[in-house]
């Protein structure tokens, strides 16, 4: 069966349309990659020249990359939408199969959409996503990248790429939500026989000294955040609470304001000053105890010497024939004077 010229022309036009779409798609992808590289290079050069605005340049870098990606995706969708109409049924079946086999991938996109709508954190925030903790340095449609922070609140040097699907299933804890300052706690173990009132006074004095340089600024930041969220954060000054742990241990929990990135130095300063003061107090107590022990030893030696002298005197008095003993009067003295004639 021979095909007519109209059929051949239709096939030729269809093939030309597909080829044109492919060429345009490749050009759009290459242009998007080029624009991303140029924007990254631009913001990195600006960042090196202005270290004070590091966080803002990082935000602009990620935002520009995501914007370029979104525009490229919409352009590709506009190019291929006419072709997709003809395979709508097949596309629906493909989407159903994708939902079944690629559930995690779909959940990552949904998690990114939820992150964009709810905004639980931003670039530069210090967050905990499930078991992962760190500073947010990158966000895309599939993952959120963190610079890992150890339980000691120090950067480990590793990066963690957290799938966005976790944002739908685990809680997100944001330590930077209140701004530049936050409230933190440090736990100090103590013996159960300690004096809580004395410990509280010492810890409050130490925490007040550690937070004094930024206490007023922290109070303003926390009060401002509390007003926007209808919370009462006016009690931002250092506080001390006690929690019994077993029968022989009592933990002192010190709550204090601190910069988001400076919680570890403040906590370490409180711990070091407290234990240094305890050591000094024990030395003074030990010195006083040593002085009292030395005085007791001298007093005991003096009593022992007096007791030894008393025993020796009694022994001389009780020995027969000894001078001054009964029945043997002491005649060693001078002779009685004879009467004068």
Secondary structure, 3 states (H helix, E strand, C coil): CCCCHHHHHHHHHHHHHHHHHHHHHHHHHHHHHHHHHHHHHHHHHHHHHCHHHHHHHHHHHHHHHHHHHHHHHHHHHHHHHHHHHCCHHHHHHHHHHHHHHCHHHHHHHHHHHHHHHHCCCCCCCEEEECCEEEEEEEECCCEEEEEEECCCCCEEEEEEEEEHHHHHCCCEEECCCCCCEEEEEEEEEEECCCCHHHHHHHHHHHHHHHHHHHHHHHHHHHHHHHHHCCCCCCCCCCEEEEEECCCCEEEEEEEEEEEHHHHHHHHHHHHHHHHHHHHHHHHHHHHHHHHHHHHHHHHHHHHHHHHHHHHHHHHHHHCCCCCCCCCCCCCCCCCCCCCCC
